[in-house]
Amino acid sequence: MPKVVVVDDDANIRELVRLYLEDEGYEIIQKTNGEEALEYVENHVVDLVIMDIMMPKMDGWDLCANLREFKEMPILMITAKGETTDRIKGFKLGTDDYLVKPFDPVELVLRVKALLKRYRIATSSTIKLGSITLDQKSYHVIYKDGKTVTLPMKEFDLLYKLGSYSGQLFTRENLIEQIWGMDYEGDERTVDVHIKRLRERFAEFEADFRIVTIRGLGYRLEVNRD
């Protein structure tokens, strides 16, 4: 049973989330502030965290940043703040998705399911993008006819990261930190150069997947499910 921590100082919101997610078979742990949630996650196995932004003791921004220092799990922010600047700040801190109050509980359930599915895919050493397969162990791209191609390491890592979380937005800053490392001192436009190369390399596979630019935010990979 997947365990979900719900962090919000509004008891009504916590109860609403609990009712809908428990009905889908999730175990719900409720916390009223960021400090309580952080302490719990540090000492327990948790599959997903749903958090508000404006909370006492530790707000959602700080909680998200702290969780990302030691945990790789999906984070969904639920907040009254809907401005673009807030969404950008959340994505830069490492949140995976964003839902603005008042929200449809059914949409919340669908987003939770999608996030958990992405993270399950990400734990595998191979992923499929339409008719091609990426093998992380060998750094091979395997085509439908059995042909294999080895990509330059950073190109492969970038494509694998985007493909592992298809549909999820990554800022340039996210990708620099996760692919090139925190100590990288180059320009963030390095990401743009590698994205351009990947698009050119896999241009004939646009029917299978494509890397989409989200203006002012970053990139996401979309897989054609047809």
C-alpha positions as CSV (number, residue, x, y, z in Angstrom):
1,M,0.0,0.0,0.0
2,P,1.6,3.3,-1.1
3,K,2.2,5.7,1.8
4,V,1.3,9.4,1.2
5,V,2.2,12.2,3.7
6,V,-0.3,15.1,3.6
7,V,1.1,18.3,5.1
8,D,-1.3,21.2,5.6
9,D,-2.4,23.3,8.6
10,D,-6.0,23.2,7.3
11,A,-7.7,20.2,8.8
12,N,-10.5,20.4,6.2
13,I,-8.0,20.1,3.3
14,R,-6.2,17.2,5.0
15,E,-9.5,15.3,5.5
16,L,-10.6,15.9,2.0
17,V,-7.3,14.5,0.6
18,R,-7.5,11.6,3.0
19,L,-11.0,10.6,2.1
20,Y,-10.3,10.5,-1.7
21,L,-6.9,8.8,-1.5
22,E,-7.8,6.3,1.1
23,D,-10.7,5.3,-1.2
24,E,-8.0,4.5,-3.8
25,G,-6.1,2.3,-1.4
26,Y,-3.4,4.7,-0.2
27,E,-2.2,4.9,3.4
28,I,-2.4,8.6,4.5
29,I,-0.2,10.2,7.2
30,Q,-1.3,13.7,8.2
31,K,1.0,16.4,9.4
32,T,0.1,20.0,10.3
33,N,3.5,21.7,9.5
34,G,6.7,21.3,7.7
35,E,8.8,20.4,10.7
36,E,6.5,17.5,11.7
37,A,6.5,16.2,8.1
38,L,10.3,16.5,7.7
39,E,10.9,14.5,10.9
40,Y,8.5,11.8,9.8
41,V,9.9,11.4,6.3
42,E,13.4,11.3,7.7
43,N,12.5,8.2,9.7
44,H,10.0,6.3,7.6
45,V,9.6,5.0,4.1
46,V,7.3,7.4,2.2
47,D,6.1,7.1,-1.4
48,L,4.8,10.7,-2.0
49,V,4.4,14.0,-0.2
50,I,1.5,16.4,-0.7
51,M,2.1,19.8,0.8
52,D,0.7,23.3,1.3
53,I,3.1,26.3,0.9
54,M,1.9,28.6,3.7
55,M,2.4,26.7,6.9
56,P,3.6,27.5,10.5
57,K,7.2,26.6,11.7
58,M,8.4,25.5,8.2
59,D,6.7,26.5,5.0
60,G,6.3,24.3,1.9
61,W,9.3,26.0,0.1
62,D,11.7,25.0,2.9
63,L,10.2,21.6,3.3
64,C,10.5,20.9,-0.4
65,A,14.2,22.0,-0.4
66,N,15.0,19.9,2.7
67,L,13.3,16.8,1.3
68,R,15.2,17.1,-2.0
69,E,18.5,17.0,-0.1
70,F,18.1,13.4,0.9
71,K,14.9,11.9,-0.6
72,E,14.0,11.0,-4.2
73,M,10.2,10.9,-4.1
74,P,7.4,12.7,-5.9
75,I,6.2,16.0,-4.3
76,L,2.9,17.6,-5.1
77,M,2.3,21.2,-3.9
78,I,-1.3,22.3,-3.2
79,T,-1.6,26.0,-2.6
80,A,-3.8,29.1,-2.9
81,K,-0.9,30.7,-4.8
82,G,-1.4,30.4,-8.5
83,E,1.0,33.0,-9.9
84,T,3.6,31.9,-12.5
85,T,6.5,33.1,-10.2
86,D,5.3,30.7,-7.5
87,R,5.1,27.8,-9.8
88,I,8.6,28.5,-11.1
89,K,10.0,28.8,-7.6
90,G,8.3,25.4,-6.7
91,F,9.8,23.7,-9.7
92,K,13.2,25.1,-9.1
93,L,13.1,23.7,-5.5
94,G,12.2,20.3,-6.8
95,T,8.4,19.9,-6.7
96,D,7.0,17.6,-9.3
97,D,3.5,19.0,-9.8
98,Y,1.4,21.9,-8.7
99,L,-2.3,22.1,-7.9
100,V,-4.1,25.4,-7.0
101,K,-6.9,25.6,-4.4
102,P,-9.8,25.2,-4.8
103,F,-9.0,21.9,-6.6
104,D,-11.1,19.0,-7.9
105,P,-10.3,16.0,-5.6
106,V,-10.7,13.6,-8.6
107,E,-7.9,15.6,-10.4
108,L,-5.8,15.3,-7.3
109,V,-6.2,11.5,-7.4
110,L,-5.2,11.4,-11.1
111,R,-2.1,13.5,-10.5
112,V,-1.0,11.4,-7.6
113,K,-1.4,8.2,-9.7
114,A,0.6,9.8,-12.5
115,L,3.4,10.9,-10.2
116,L,3.8,7.5,-8.6
117,K,3.8,5.8,-12.0
118,R,6.6,8.1,-13.2
119,Y,8.7,7.4,-10.2
120,R,8.2,3.6,-10.6
121,I,9.4,3.9,-14.2
122,A,12.4,5.9,-13.0
123,T,13.6,3.1,-10.8
124,S,14.1,0.7,-13.7
125,S,17.3,0.5,-15.7
126,T,15.5,0.5,-19.0
127,I,12.7,2.7,-20.3
128,K,10.8,2.6,-23.6
129,L,10.1,5.7,-25.7
130,G,7.8,4.4,-28.3
131,S,9.7,2.1,-30.6
132,I,13.1,2.7,-28.9
133,T,14.5,1.5,-25.6
134,L,17.1,3.2,-23.4
135,D,19.4,0.9,-21.4
136,Q,21.0,2.8,-18.6
137,K,23.5,0.0,-17.8
138,S,25.1,0.0,-21.3
139,Y,24.2,3.5,-22.3
140,H,22.7,1.9,-25.5
141,V,19.7,3.1,-27.5
142,I,18.1,0.0,-28.8
143,Y,15.9,0.3,-31.9
144,K,12.9,-1.9,-32.8
145,D,15.0,-3.9,-35.4
146,G,17.6,-4.7,-32.7
147,K,20.1,-2.1,-33.9
148,T,22.0,-0.4,-31.0
149,V,23.6,3.0,-30.8
150,T,25.8,4.4,-28.0
151,L,25.1,8.1,-27.2
152,P,27.6,10.5,-25.7
153,M,27.2,10.2,-21.9
154,K,25.6,13.6,-21.2
155,E,23.1,13.3,-24.1
156,F,22.1,9.8,-22.8
157,D,21.8,11.0,-19.2
158,L,19.7,14.0,-20.3
159,L,17.3,11.9,-22.5
160,Y,17.1,9.2,-19.8
161,K,16.2,11.7,-17.1
162,L,13.5,13.4,-19.3
163,G,12.2,10.0,-20.4
164,S,12.0,8.6,-16.9
165,Y,9.6,11.3,-15.9
166,S,7.7,11.8,-19.1
167,G,5.3,14.7,-18.9
168,Q,7.2,16.3,-16.0
169,L,8.7,19.8,-16.4
170,F,12.4,20.2,-15.7
171,T,13.9,23.7,-15.4
172,R,17.4,24.2,-16.9
173,E,18.7,24.6,-13.3
174,N,17.2,21.2,-12.4
175,L,18.9,19.5,-15.3
176,I,22.2,21.2,-14.7
177,E,22.2,20.0,-11.1
178,Q,21.1,16.5,-11.9
179,I,23.1,15.8,-15.0
180,W,26.2,18.0,-14.8
181,G,26.3,18.3,-11.0
182,M,26.2,21.0,-8.4
183,D,29.8,22.1,-9.0
184,Y,29.2,22.7,-12.8
185,E,30.4,26.2,-13.6
186,G,29.3,26.4,-17.2
187,D,26.4,28.2,-18.8
188,E,22.8,26.8,-18.4
189,R,22.6,27.1,-22.2
190,T,24.6,23.9,-22.3
191,V,21.2,22.2,-21.7
192,D,19.8,23.9,-24.8
193,V,22.7,22.7,-26.9
194,H,22.2,19.1,-25.8
195,I,18.4,19.3,-26.3
196,K,19.0,20.5,-29.8
197,R,21.3,17.6,-30.5
198,L,18.8,15.1,-29.2
199,R,16.0,16.6,-31.3
200,E,18.2,16.4,-34.4
201,R,19.4,12.8,-33.5
202,F,15.8,11.5,-33.0
203,A,13.9,13.7,-35.5
204,E,12.6,10.6,-37.3
205,F,11.0,9.4,-34.0
206,E,8.7,12.4,-33.4
207,A,5.7,10.0,-33.8
208,D,7.1,8.2,-30.7
209,F,8.2,11.0,-28.5
210,R,9.3,14.7,-28.5
211,I,11.0,17.1,-26.2
212,V,8.9,20.2,-25.7
213,T,10.1,23.6,-24.7
214,I,7.9,25.3,-22.0
215,R,8.7,29.0,-22.5
216,G,10.2,30.6,-19.5
217,L,10.3,27.4,-17.5
218,G,12.2,24.6,-19.2
219,Y,11.7,21.2,-20.9
220,R,9.6,18.1,-20.7
221,L,9.5,14.9,-22.8
222,E,6.1,13.8,-24.1
223,V,5.5,10.2,-25.3
224,N,2.9,9.4,-27.9
225,R,0.6,6.9,-26.2
226,D,-1.3,6.0,-29.4
